[in-house]
Amino acid sequence: MVAAASQPVDARDAPAIDVQGLSKHYGPFVAVRNLSFSIPRGQIVGLLGPNGAGKSTTMKILTGFVAATAGIARVAGFDVAHERIEAAARVGYLPENGPLYADMTPRRTLEFFGAARGLDRSSLGTQIAAIATQCGLEQILDKPISKLSKGLRQRVGLAQALLHDPEVLIMDEPTSGLDPNQIREFRDLVRQHRGRKTMLLSTHILQEIDALADRVLLIHAGELVFDGPASDLRAHGSLEEAFYRLTQSSNPQILKS
């Protein structure tokens, strides 16, 4: 079964991200089951869950890398399954362990991604200089990526995701493997865009939720089990206690915010 075409939505009035009845099956395995949520423009949302909960699959569907088995996913009013190019133009995606070409420099990497996205060549150099300043890459623009630390590589990954000035930024485990100083620096970069971009941040690190998110979507076994602010999740105990309780059952129960 494939996802059905959705009815047209006025992109100007649409939520930044709108998911309705989303499911993804890999043969008998169900990675995402009947997932529904909506994210208004300008909100930072933490997609929280244990390993294997379906976070990465959900993000891959939203960014057009994987097709849903059923349901509808819209980004900025565009149906990802049927208006993929329009949706992709409005999304910046930083996958987990973002694939960067080790023999390229950050400058060449950004030139490559800019060309792939069809950005105007006459102004691409100016855009790269601006995003390099924003992400703190000026001093290493011409250094091979293979020589960069994990933290600097993440900065390059974020720079490519922001290069085309997307409305929506989707990040999958962006601080995984970073040391505490690098995590702090990366969070500061993300905060620069608070209120200006809609962000969906996948993580299983509870501290990321407190540090960045306006709202939490907690999924377990492919199902949504909590939707609300972190303070509401904490009202049922500490974040750790609530997380443990909601992700241990083989039959998830929704915790109302």
N, C-alpha and C positions, 0 to 999 in steps of 0.2 A: 504494500500500500504506500502511496506517495502523498505528500502534503498537498491539500487542495488549494486552488488559487483563492486568495482573499479578495474581499471587496475593496475598491479603491479608497484610499484615505488621503485627505488633504494634508500634505506634509507640513504645512505651516501650523496646523492645530494638533498634530499627532504627538503622542508621547515620543520621547527619544528612543525608547525600546519598548516593544509590546509583544508579549509572547502569549499564545492562546493554545492550550491543549497540546503542547509540544511533546512528542515522543520520538525516541530513536532506538531501533532494535538492530542488533547484530546477530542474525539467526535467532536462536532461542533466548539470547541474553538481552535484557532490557537495560540500556544505559540511562535513558531518561524516560520518565513515565508521566504523561498528562500534566506537564508543567505549564503553569500560567502565572504571569506577573506583568506589571507595567511600571516603567520608570519615567518620571517626568524629566523635562529638560533641566540640566544644571545640577542634578543630584549625583552624589557619590554613593554607590551601593556596593557593599561587600557580599560576594557570593561565597558563602562559607560551607564547609562540609569536609568529611574525612576523605582520605585518598580513595578513589574509585566511586565517589558519590554521583558523578555525572557533571561536575563543574566544567571540565575541559571540553566535554562533548557539547554542552550547551553553548559554550563560547564559539566552538568551531561551527556550529549551526548558524549562530548569529552573524558570523563573519563570512559565511558562504563557503567554508572549506569542506563542510560535511552537509549532506542533504538530510532533512528530517524524514522520519518514516510517516509521521502524521502531525497535524497541527500547523500553526502559522507563527512565523517570526517576522516582525517588522522592525526596521531601523529607520528613524526619522520619517516614518510614514511609508516606507518602501518595503514591499514584500521581498524578503531575502531570497526566496525560492524562485520567484518569477520576475523580480526587478533587481537582479544581483548586482549589475554594474552601478545602478543608481545608489543602491544601499552601500556598496563597497566604497564609493566615492566619499561617503560621509562617515566612514569608520576608520579609526587608527587602531591597529591590532599589535599588541606585544605578546607573542606566545611564550609559554614557559621555555626557558633555555633558547630564546629567540635565535633562529638560524642566521648567522652572519658568516660571510666568507672570510676566513682567517687571513688570506693573502691580500685582501683589500684593505684600504685605509678607510677611516670614517668618511672622509670627503668623497672618495670613490663610491662607497656604499650608498651615501645619500644621493649622489648623482644617478646611480643605478636605479634606486627606488623612485626618485623623482621622474626619471624618464619612463619607467614602467607605469607610473600613474598618469602619464601624459601631461605633466606640469610644463609650463612654458619655459623653453630653454633659455630665453633671453633674460628671464628673471630668476632662474633656478639658483644661480650663484649667490644672489642676494638673499634668497630664502634659506639657503644652506648656512650662510654666515649668521643669519638671525637665529636660526634654531640651534646652531652650535654655541652661540653665546648663551642662549636660554638654558641649554643643557650642560654647560660648562665643558665644552669640547674644544675650545679654541686652540689650546696648546698641543692637542694630540690629533688634530684633523688629518695629518699626513703621516701618522705612525701606523704600521701594520696592526690590524686588529689582533693578530696572534700574540702581539707583545703587550696587550692591554690587560688590566686586571678584570675580574668578573664584574666589579662595580662599574668600571668604565664601559665595559661591553653593554651592560644594561642601559647606561646613558645613551649609547649609540642606538640601541634598540628602541628606546623611547623617542629619540630624535627622529628615526625613520617613521615611527607611528604618528608623530606630530607634524611632519614635514608639510603635508597638504592641508593643514589646519582643519582637521575633521571635527564634526559636531560631537561625535561619540568616540570615547577612548575605552577599549576593552583590553584588559591586562590579565594574563594568566600566571599566577604565582610569581609576580615580578621581583620579589625580594628573596626568593629561594636561593640559598647558597651564599648570600651576602653576609659580611660581618656587620656588627652593630653600627659602626660608623658609616658604612656604605648604605645600610638600611635607612639611617637617619637622613642621609643626603638624598636618597631616592624619594623618601616621603616628602622632603622639602620641595623637590621638583614637582611632584604631583600636586601639592597644595597650591602651587602657583596658578593652577588652572581651575581651582575650586570656584564654582558658580559660573564659569565660562564654558565648561565642557561637561557633558554627562559622562560619568565613568562607571564602568562595571569592573570590579576588581575581584578576581578569584583568589582564594587563599584558604589554607587550613590553619593559619597562624592567627590565634585570637588577638594578639597585640595589634595586628594590622587593622582589625575592626575598630578598636578603640582609637587608634591613631588617625584614621582617615575617613571611615564610613559614616554617612548620615543615616544609613539604613542597612539592615541585614536581611539577606535571603539565605536561609539555611536549608540545604538539601541533603537528603540521606537516601541511599539506594534509588537515586533517580527521581525522588519525590520531594516536593516542597513541604517542609515541616515547620517553618517559622518565617514570618514576613513582618518586619517592624524595626523600630530603632533598637540599638544595642541595649539601651537602658531598660527597655521592656523585657528583653531576653534575660538581662541580669536580675530583674525583679523576681525571677523564678529560682534564684540562686546565683552563684558566680557564673561568669561566662563558661568556665571550665565545667562546672556542674551541669548547667543547662545543655551544653554541647554533648556531654557524655550521655545524659539521659535521653536526648532526642536522637542520638545516633547509635544506640545499642540495640534497639528493637529490630527484629526482622520484619515487623509490620508497623511502619512509622505512623505516629499519631501527630496530627497538626497541633501545635501550640499556638493559641490565639494571642496576638499582640494586644 
